[in-house]
Amino acid sequence: MHFQPIDENSLRHLFSSSYAEDILKMSYLGPVVNESGEIETSPDCLILDKREKQWRTRRCEFKYIARNKDDFAQNGNFDIAIIWSISPPLTKQSLREDLLDQNGCQDIIILSERKAFHNLEKYPVADPKRLNGIEELRRVILKSRKIKYATVFAAFIAAKIYPEKFEIGKVVNMLSNRFSEVRKMRPQGRANVVSALLQTKPPLIRIMHGRIYCWNDSINAHLAVKEMEEIIRTRFDKDIPSFDIIDSLKEND
Protein backbone atom coordinates (compact mmCIF):
# COMPACT_ATOMS: atom_id res chain seq x y z
CA MET A 1 0.00 0.00 0.00
CA HIS A 2 1.43 3.38 -0.99
CA PHE A 3 0.46 6.89 0.08
CA GLN A 4 1.16 10.46 -0.96
CA PRO A 5 4.33 11.58 0.85
CA ILE A 6 4.05 14.12 3.65
CA ASP A 7 7.74 15.03 3.93
CA GLU A 8 11.07 14.46 2.24
CA ASN A 9 11.68 11.19 4.06
CA SER A 10 8.40 9.65 2.93
CA LEU A 11 9.10 10.97 -0.59
CA ARG A 12 12.34 8.98 -0.62
CA HIS A 13 10.53 5.85 0.57
CA LEU A 14 7.93 6.23 -2.18
CA PHE A 15 10.65 6.72 -4.80
CA SER A 16 12.42 3.56 -3.56
CA SER A 17 9.27 1.41 -3.86
CA SER A 18 8.74 -1.09 -6.66
CA TYR A 19 5.63 0.92 -7.56
CA ALA A 20 7.66 4.06 -8.33
CA GLU A 21 10.43 2.07 -9.96
CA ASP A 22 7.96 0.56 -12.43
CA ILE A 23 6.58 3.98 -13.33
CA LEU A 24 9.73 6.10 -13.34
CA LYS A 25 12.14 3.46 -14.64
CA MET A 26 14.62 4.47 -11.94
CA SER A 27 15.91 2.72 -8.85
CA TYR A 28 17.75 3.77 -5.71
CA LEU A 29 21.38 2.59 -5.51
CA GLY A 30 22.80 4.13 -2.34
CA PRO A 31 24.57 7.19 -0.92
CA VAL A 32 27.06 9.24 -2.93
CA VAL A 33 30.62 8.10 -2.20
CA ASN A 34 33.67 10.22 -3.07
CA GLU A 35 37.01 9.03 -4.41
CA SER A 36 38.29 8.47 -0.86
CA GLY A 37 35.43 6.09 -0.13
CA GLU A 38 33.71 8.53 2.20
CA ILE A 39 29.96 9.11 2.10
CA GLU A 40 29.07 12.62 1.00
CA THR A 41 26.25 14.39 2.81
CA SER A 42 25.00 16.00 -0.38
CA PRO A 43 23.46 15.31 -2.81
CA ASP A 44 21.14 12.69 -1.36
CA CYS A 45 21.96 9.57 -3.32
CA LEU A 46 22.90 7.76 -6.49
CA ILE A 47 20.13 6.35 -8.65
CA LEU A 48 20.10 4.06 -11.67
CA ASP A 49 18.29 5.75 -14.56
CA LYS A 50 16.82 3.04 -16.80
CA ARG A 51 14.69 5.23 -19.05
CA GLU A 52 16.99 4.80 -22.03
CA LYS A 53 18.62 1.76 -23.57
CA GLN A 54 21.95 2.73 -22.03
CA TRP A 55 21.40 2.82 -18.25
CA ARG A 56 23.15 5.59 -16.33
CA THR A 57 24.16 6.25 -12.75
CA ARG A 58 23.04 9.73 -11.70
CA ARG A 59 23.43 11.93 -8.65
CA CYS A 60 20.01 12.75 -7.22
CA GLU A 61 18.59 15.34 -4.81
CA PHE A 62 15.14 15.04 -3.16
CA LYS A 63 12.92 17.92 -2.11
CA TYR A 64 9.39 17.58 -0.80
CA ILE A 65 8.32 21.09 -1.85
CA ALA A 66 10.56 23.39 -3.88
CA ARG A 67 10.09 27.14 -3.39
CA ASN A 68 13.09 28.46 -5.32
CA LYS A 69 16.69 27.65 -6.23
CA ASP A 70 17.86 28.64 -2.75
CA ASP A 71 16.37 25.39 -1.41
CA PHE A 72 19.14 23.61 -3.36
CA ALA A 73 21.99 26.06 -2.74
CA GLN A 74 23.79 23.78 -0.26
CA ASN A 75 23.33 20.53 -2.19
CA GLY A 76 26.31 20.75 -4.53
CA ASN A 77 26.23 19.31 -8.02
CA PHE A 78 23.62 16.73 -8.99
CA ASP A 79 22.04 15.42 -12.18
CA ILE A 80 18.39 15.04 -11.30
CA ALA A 81 15.93 16.48 -8.76
CA ILE A 82 13.00 14.41 -7.49
CA ILE A 83 10.33 16.75 -6.10
CA TRP A 84 6.82 16.16 -4.83
CA SER A 85 5.53 19.63 -5.76
CA ILE A 86 6.62 23.21 -6.38
CA SER A 87 5.28 26.28 -4.63
CA PRO A 88 3.78 29.05 -6.83
CA PRO A 89 4.75 31.39 -8.36
CA LEU A 90 7.71 29.13 -9.10
CA THR A 91 7.38 27.22 -12.38
CA LYS A 92 9.04 24.01 -13.46
CA GLN A 93 10.72 25.76 -16.37
CA SER A 94 12.20 28.55 -14.28
CA LEU A 95 13.41 26.06 -11.65
CA ARG A 96 14.95 23.91 -14.36
CA GLU A 97 16.93 26.87 -15.68
CA ASP A 98 18.03 27.94 -12.20
CA LEU A 99 19.16 24.47 -11.12
CA LEU A 100 21.05 23.88 -14.35
CA ASP A 101 23.00 27.08 -13.74
CA GLN A 102 23.44 26.61 -9.99
CA ASN A 103 23.80 22.83 -9.56
CA GLY A 104 24.35 21.40 -13.02
CA CYS A 105 20.97 19.66 -12.72
CA GLN A 106 19.72 18.47 -16.09
CA ASP A 107 16.38 16.93 -15.16
CA ILE A 108 13.50 17.63 -12.77
CA ILE A 109 10.72 15.16 -12.00
CA ILE A 110 7.68 16.43 -10.08
CA LEU A 111 5.81 13.37 -8.87
CA SER A 112 2.51 15.09 -8.01
CA GLU A 113 2.14 16.03 -11.68
CA ARG A 114 1.73 12.38 -12.56
CA LYS A 115 -1.66 10.75 -12.13
CA ALA A 116 -0.15 7.55 -10.75
CA PHE A 117 1.21 9.48 -7.76
CA HIS A 118 -1.37 12.25 -7.46
CA ASN A 119 -4.15 9.67 -7.08
CA LEU A 120 -2.50 7.83 -4.21
CA GLU A 121 -4.38 7.72 -0.92
CA LYS A 122 -3.52 10.58 1.41
CA TYR A 123 -1.61 9.76 4.56
CA PRO A 124 -2.45 9.20 7.35
CA VAL A 125 -5.55 7.07 6.92
CA ALA A 126 -8.02 8.16 9.58
CA ASP A 127 -9.31 4.67 10.37
CA PRO A 128 -6.71 1.86 10.37
CA LYS A 129 -9.52 -0.64 9.82
CA ARG A 130 -9.80 0.70 6.27
CA LEU A 131 -6.54 -1.08 5.52
CA ASN A 132 -7.99 -4.49 6.39
CA GLY A 133 -7.27 -7.01 3.68
CA ILE A 134 -5.34 -4.71 1.32
CA GLU A 135 -1.98 -6.42 1.80
CA GLU A 136 -3.73 -9.78 1.47
CA LEU A 137 -5.41 -8.53 -1.70
CA ARG A 138 -2.05 -7.57 -3.19
CA ARG A 139 -0.52 -10.90 -2.21
CA VAL A 140 -3.44 -12.84 -3.71
CA ILE A 141 -3.25 -11.07 -7.05
CA LEU A 142 0.51 -11.10 -7.43
CA LYS A 143 1.23 -14.59 -6.08
CA SER A 144 -1.65 -16.76 -7.26
CA ARG A 145 -1.17 -18.54 -10.58
CA LYS A 146 -4.95 -18.64 -11.03
CA ILE A 147 -5.31 -14.86 -11.00
CA LYS A 148 -4.81 -13.53 -14.53
CA TYR A 149 -5.48 -10.07 -15.93
CA ALA A 150 -9.07 -10.94 -16.93
CA THR A 151 -9.79 -12.04 -13.36
CA VAL A 152 -8.29 -8.86 -11.89
CA PHE A 153 -10.37 -6.93 -14.44
CA ALA A 154 -13.49 -8.57 -12.99
CA ALA A 155 -12.33 -8.00 -9.39
CA PHE A 156 -11.79 -4.30 -10.13
CA ILE A 157 -15.37 -4.01 -11.41
CA ALA A 158 -16.78 -5.79 -8.36
CA ALA A 159 -14.96 -3.42 -6.00
CA LYS A 160 -15.74 -0.34 -8.09
CA ILE A 161 -19.50 -0.86 -8.12
CA TYR A 162 -19.72 -1.94 -4.45
CA PRO A 163 -22.11 -1.94 -2.60
CA GLU A 164 -24.05 -2.74 -5.74
CA LYS A 165 -24.09 -6.35 -6.94
CA PHE A 166 -23.37 -8.00 -10.31
CA GLU A 167 -24.73 -10.97 -12.25
CA ILE A 168 -21.89 -13.37 -13.03
CA GLY A 169 -23.23 -14.23 -16.51
CA LYS A 170 -23.00 -10.60 -17.61
CA VAL A 171 -19.42 -10.33 -16.39
CA VAL A 172 -18.39 -13.60 -18.05
CA ASN A 173 -19.94 -12.51 -21.37
CA MET A 174 -18.10 -9.18 -21.17
CA LEU A 175 -14.80 -10.93 -20.45
CA SER A 176 -15.37 -13.38 -23.30
CA ASN A 177 -16.01 -10.53 -25.73
CA ARG A 178 -12.99 -8.58 -24.50
CA PHE A 179 -10.34 -11.26 -23.88
CA SER A 180 -9.40 -13.86 -26.46
CA GLU A 181 -8.01 -16.21 -23.80
CA VAL A 182 -11.46 -16.31 -22.17
CA ARG A 183 -13.23 -16.68 -25.50
CA LYS A 184 -11.06 -19.72 -26.34
CA MET A 185 -12.14 -21.51 -23.16
CA ARG A 186 -15.00 -24.01 -23.13
CA PRO A 187 -18.27 -22.12 -22.48
CA GLN A 188 -18.96 -24.10 -19.32
CA GLY A 189 -15.52 -23.23 -17.96
CA ARG A 190 -15.49 -19.49 -18.59
CA ALA A 191 -17.24 -18.69 -15.31
CA ASN A 192 -14.12 -19.96 -13.51
CA VAL A 193 -12.36 -16.74 -14.52
CA VAL A 194 -14.69 -14.91 -12.11
CA SER A 195 -15.39 -17.68 -9.58
CA ALA A 196 -11.64 -17.87 -8.93
CA LEU A 197 -12.23 -14.77 -6.80
CA LEU A 198 -14.30 -16.94 -4.44
CA GLN A 199 -11.42 -19.35 -3.90
CA THR A 200 -8.75 -16.89 -2.80
CA LYS A 201 -7.76 -16.41 0.85
CA PRO A 202 -9.46 -14.17 1.73
CA PRO A 203 -12.18 -14.44 -0.95
CA LEU A 204 -12.52 -11.22 -2.95
CA ILE A 205 -16.20 -11.69 -3.81
CA ARG A 206 -19.14 -13.46 -2.17
CA ILE A 207 -22.39 -15.05 -3.38
CA MET A 208 -25.55 -13.13 -2.54
CA HIS A 209 -28.11 -15.48 -4.10
CA GLY A 210 -28.35 -17.53 -7.30
CA ARG A 211 -25.97 -15.99 -9.84
CA ILE A 212 -25.78 -12.66 -8.07
CA TYR A 213 -22.42 -11.79 -6.52
CA CYS A 214 -20.92 -8.88 -4.61
CA TRP A 215 -17.52 -7.61 -3.51
CA ASN A 216 -16.43 -9.04 -0.15
CA ASP A 217 -17.07 -6.14 2.22
CA SER A 218 -14.45 -7.38 4.69
CA ILE A 219 -11.93 -5.74 2.31
CA ASN A 220 -12.27 -1.98 1.92
CA ALA A 221 -13.59 -1.51 -1.63
CA HIS A 222 -12.27 2.04 -2.09
CA LEU A 223 -8.71 1.10 -1.19
CA ALA A 224 -8.99 -2.14 -3.14
CA VAL A 225 -9.85 -0.19 -6.30
CA LYS A 226 -6.76 1.99 -5.87
CA GLU A 227 -4.57 -1.03 -5.19
CA MET A 228 -5.87 -2.93 -8.22
CA GLU A 229 -5.54 0.12 -10.46
CA GLU A 230 -1.87 0.30 -9.44
CA ILE A 231 -1.38 -3.40 -10.15
CA ILE A 232 -3.21 -3.28 -13.49
CA ARG A 233 -1.23 -0.30 -14.74
CA THR A 234 2.23 -1.23 -13.44
CA ARG A 235 2.30 -5.04 -13.28
CA PHE A 236 0.07 -5.91 -16.22
CA ASP A 237 0.73 -2.68 -18.17
CA LYS A 238 -2.98 -2.56 -19.08
CA ASP A 239 -5.90 -0.15 -18.74
CA ILE A 240 -8.55 -0.33 -16.05
CA PRO A 241 -12.18 -1.02 -17.07
CA SER A 242 -13.91 1.98 -18.63
CA PHE A 243 -16.88 3.73 -17.00
CA ASP A 244 -19.26 2.34 -19.65
CA ILE A 245 -18.20 -1.25 -18.94
CA ILE A 246 -18.48 -0.79 -15.19
CA ASP A 247 -21.89 0.88 -15.35
CA SER A 248 -23.32 -1.79 -17.66
CA LEU A 249 -22.55 -4.59 -15.20
CA LYS A 250 -24.36 -3.27 -12.14
CA GLU A 251 -27.19 -5.47 -10.87
CA ASN A 252 -29.69 -3.27 -9.02
CA ASP A 253 -32.10 -5.83 -7.71
C-alpha positions as CSV (number, residue, x, y, z in Angstrom):
1,M,0.0,0.0,0.0
2,H,1.4,3.4,-1.0
3,F,0.5,6.9,0.1
4,Q,1.2,10.5,-1.0
5,P,4.3,11.6,0.9
6,I,4.1,14.1,3.7
7,D,7.7,15.0,3.9
8,E,11.1,14.5,2.2
9,N,11.7,11.2,4.1
10,S,8.4,9.6,2.9
11,L,9.1,11.0,-0.6
12,R,12.3,9.0,-0.6
13,H,10.5,5.9,0.6
14,L,7.9,6.2,-2.2
15,F,10.6,6.7,-4.8
16,S,12.4,3.6,-3.6
17,S,9.3,1.4,-3.9
18,S,8.7,-1.1,-6.7
19,Y,5.6,0.9,-7.6
20,A,7.7,4.1,-8.3
21,E,10.4,2.1,-10.0
22,D,8.0,0.6,-12.4
23,I,6.6,4.0,-13.3
24,L,9.7,6.1,-13.3
25,K,12.1,3.5,-14.6
26,M,14.6,4.5,-11.9
27,S,15.9,2.7,-8.8
28,Y,17.8,3.8,-5.7
29,L,21.4,2.6,-5.5
30,G,22.8,4.1,-2.3
31,P,24.6,7.2,-0.9
32,V,27.1,9.2,-2.9
33,V,30.6,8.1,-2.2
34,N,33.7,10.2,-3.1
35,E,37.0,9.0,-4.4
36,S,38.3,8.5,-0.9
37,G,35.4,6.1,-0.1
38,E,33.7,8.5,2.2
39,I,30.0,9.1,2.1
40,E,29.1,12.6,1.0
41,T,26.2,14.4,2.8
42,S,25.0,16.0,-0.4
43,P,23.5,15.3,-2.8
44,D,21.1,12.7,-1.4
45,C,22.0,9.6,-3.3
46,L,22.9,7.8,-6.5
47,I,20.1,6.3,-8.6
48,L,20.1,4.1,-11.7
49,D,18.3,5.7,-14.6
50,K,16.8,3.0,-16.8
51,R,14.7,5.2,-19.1
52,E,17.0,4.8,-22.0
53,K,18.6,1.8,-23.6
54,Q,21.9,2.7,-22.0
55,W,21.4,2.8,-18.3
56,R,23.2,5.6,-16.3
57,T,24.2,6.2,-12.7
58,R,23.0,9.7,-11.7
59,R,23.4,11.9,-8.6
60,C,20.0,12.8,-7.2
61,E,18.6,15.3,-4.8
62,F,15.1,15.0,-3.2
63,K,12.9,17.9,-2.1
64,Y,9.4,17.6,-0.8
65,I,8.3,21.1,-1.8
66,A,10.6,23.4,-3.9
67,R,10.1,27.1,-3.4
68,N,13.1,28.5,-5.3
69,K,16.7,27.6,-6.2
70,D,17.9,28.6,-2.7
71,D,16.4,25.4,-1.4
72,F,19.1,23.6,-3.4
73,A,22.0,26.1,-2.7
74,Q,23.8,23.8,-0.3
75,N,23.3,20.5,-2.2
76,G,26.3,20.7,-4.5
77,N,26.2,19.3,-8.0
78,F,23.6,16.7,-9.0
79,D,22.0,15.4,-12.2
80,I,18.4,15.0,-11.3
81,A,15.9,16.5,-8.8
82,I,13.0,14.4,-7.5
83,I,10.3,16.7,-6.1
84,W,6.8,16.2,-4.8
85,S,5.5,19.6,-5.8
86,I,6.6,23.2,-6.4
87,S,5.3,26.3,-4.6
88,P,3.8,29.0,-6.8
89,P,4.8,31.4,-8.4
90,L,7.7,29.1,-9.1
91,T,7.4,27.2,-12.4
92,K,9.0,24.0,-13.5
93,Q,10.7,25.8,-16.4
94,S,12.2,28.6,-14.3
95,L,13.4,26.1,-11.7
96,R,14.9,23.9,-14.4
97,E,16.9,26.9,-15.7
98,D,18.0,27.9,-12.2
99,L,19.2,24.5,-11.1
100,L,21.1,23.9,-14.4
101,D,23.0,27.1,-13.7
102,Q,23.4,26.6,-10.0
103,N,23.8,22.8,-9.6
104,G,24.4,21.4,-13.0
105,C,21.0,19.7,-12.7
106,Q,19.7,18.5,-16.1
107,D,16.4,16.9,-15.2
108,I,13.5,17.6,-12.8
109,I,10.7,15.2,-12.0
110,I,7.7,16.4,-10.1
111,L,5.8,13.4,-8.9
112,S,2.5,15.1,-8.0
113,E,2.1,16.0,-11.7
114,R,1.7,12.4,-12.6
115,K,-1.7,10.7,-12.1
116,A,-0.2,7.5,-10.8
117,F,1.2,9.5,-7.8
118,H,-1.4,12.3,-7.5
119,N,-4.2,9.7,-7.1
120,L,-2.5,7.8,-4.2
121,E,-4.4,7.7,-0.9
122,K,-3.5,10.6,1.4
123,Y,-1.6,9.8,4.6
124,P,-2.5,9.2,7.4
125,V,-5.6,7.1,6.9
126,A,-8.0,8.2,9.6
127,D,-9.3,4.7,10.4
128,P,-6.7,1.9,10.4
129,K,-9.5,-0.6,9.8
130,R,-9.8,0.7,6.3
131,L,-6.5,-1.1,5.5
132,N,-8.0,-4.5,6.4
133,G,-7.3,-7.0,3.7
134,I,-5.3,-4.7,1.3
135,E,-2.0,-6.4,1.8
136,E,-3.7,-9.8,1.5
137,L,-5.4,-8.5,-1.7
138,R,-2.0,-7.6,-3.2
139,R,-0.5,-10.9,-2.2
140,V,-3.4,-12.8,-3.7
141,I,-3.3,-11.1,-7.1
142,L,0.5,-11.1,-7.4
143,K,1.2,-14.6,-6.1
144,S,-1.7,-16.8,-7.3
145,R,-1.2,-18.5,-10.6
146,K,-4.9,-18.6,-11.0
147,I,-5.3,-14.9,-11.0
148,K,-4.8,-13.5,-14.5
149,Y,-5.5,-10.1,-15.9
150,A,-9.1,-10.9,-16.9
151,T,-9.8,-12.0,-13.4
152,V,-8.3,-8.9,-11.9
153,F,-10.4,-6.9,-14.4
154,A,-13.5,-8.6,-13.0
155,A,-12.3,-8.0,-9.4
156,F,-11.8,-4.3,-10.1
157,I,-15.4,-4.0,-11.4
158,A,-16.8,-5.8,-8.4
159,A,-15.0,-3.4,-6.0
160,K,-15.7,-0.3,-8.1
161,I,-19.5,-0.9,-8.1
162,Y,-19.7,-1.9,-4.4
163,P,-22.1,-1.9,-2.6
164,E,-24.0,-2.7,-5.7
165,K,-24.1,-6.4,-6.9
166,F,-23.4,-8.0,-10.3
167,E,-24.7,-11.0,-12.2
168,I,-21.9,-13.4,-13.0
169,G,-23.2,-14.2,-16.5
170,K,-23.0,-10.6,-17.6
171,V,-19.4,-10.3,-16.4
172,V,-18.4,-13.6,-18.1
173,N,-19.9,-12.5,-21.4
174,M,-18.1,-9.2,-21.2
175,L,-14.8,-10.9,-20.4
176,S,-15.4,-13.4,-23.3
177,N,-16.0,-10.5,-25.7
178,R,-13.0,-8.6,-24.5
179,F,-10.3,-11.3,-23.9
180,S,-9.4,-13.9,-26.5
181,E,-8.0,-16.2,-23.8
182,V,-11.5,-16.3,-22.2
183,R,-13.2,-16.7,-25.5
184,K,-11.1,-19.7,-26.3
185,M,-12.1,-21.5,-23.2
186,R,-15.0,-24.0,-23.1
187,P,-18.3,-22.1,-22.5
188,Q,-19.0,-24.1,-19.3
189,G,-15.5,-23.2,-18.0
190,R,-15.5,-19.5,-18.6
191,A,-17.2,-18.7,-15.3
192,N,-14.1,-20.0,-13.5
193,V,-12.4,-16.7,-14.5
194,V,-14.7,-14.9,-12.1
195,S,-15.4,-17.7,-9.6
196,A,-11.6,-17.9,-8.9
197,L,-12.2,-14.8,-6.8
198,L,-14.3,-16.9,-4.4
199,Q,-11.4,-19.3,-3.9
200,T,-8.8,-16.9,-2.8
201,K,-7.8,-16.4,0.8
202,P,-9.5,-14.2,1.7
203,P,-12.2,-14.4,-0.9
204,L,-12.5,-11.2,-3.0
205,I,-16.2,-11.7,-3.8
206,R,-19.1,-13.5,-2.2
207,I,-22.4,-15.0,-3.4
208,M,-25.5,-13.1,-2.5
209,H,-28.1,-15.5,-4.1
210,G,-28.3,-17.5,-7.3
211,R,-26.0,-16.0,-9.8
212,I,-25.8,-12.7,-8.1
213,Y,-22.4,-11.8,-6.5
214,C,-20.9,-8.9,-4.6
215,W,-17.5,-7.6,-3.5
216,N,-16.4,-9.0,-0.2
217,D,-17.1,-6.1,2.2
218,S,-14.5,-7.4,4.7
219,I,-11.9,-5.7,2.3
220,N,-12.3,-2.0,1.9
221,A,-13.6,-1.5,-1.6
222,H,-12.3,2.0,-2.1
223,L,-8.7,1.1,-1.2
224,A,-9.0,-2.1,-3.1
225,V,-9.8,-0.2,-6.3
226,K,-6.8,2.0,-5.9
227,E,-4.6,-1.0,-5.2
228,M,-5.9,-2.9,-8.2
229,E,-5.5,0.1,-10.5
230,E,-1.9,0.3,-9.4
231,I,-1.4,-3.4,-10.2
232,I,-3.2,-3.3,-13.5
233,R,-1.2,-0.3,-14.7
234,T,2.2,-1.2,-13.4
235,R,2.3,-5.0,-13.3
236,F,0.1,-5.9,-16.2
237,D,0.7,-2.7,-18.2
238,K,-3.0,-2.6,-19.1
239,D,-5.9,-0.2,-18.7
240,I,-8.6,-0.3,-16.1
241,P,-12.2,-1.0,-17.1
242,S,-13.9,2.0,-18.6
243,F,-16.9,3.7,-17.0
244,D,-19.3,2.3,-19.7
245,I,-18.2,-1.2,-18.9
246,I,-18.5,-0.8,-15.2
247,D,-21.9,0.9,-15.3
248,S,-23.3,-1.8,-17.7
249,L,-22.6,-4.6,-15.2
250,K,-24.4,-3.3,-12.1
251,E,-27.2,-5.5,-10.9
252,N,-29.7,-3.3,-9.0
253,D,-32.1,-5.8,-7.7
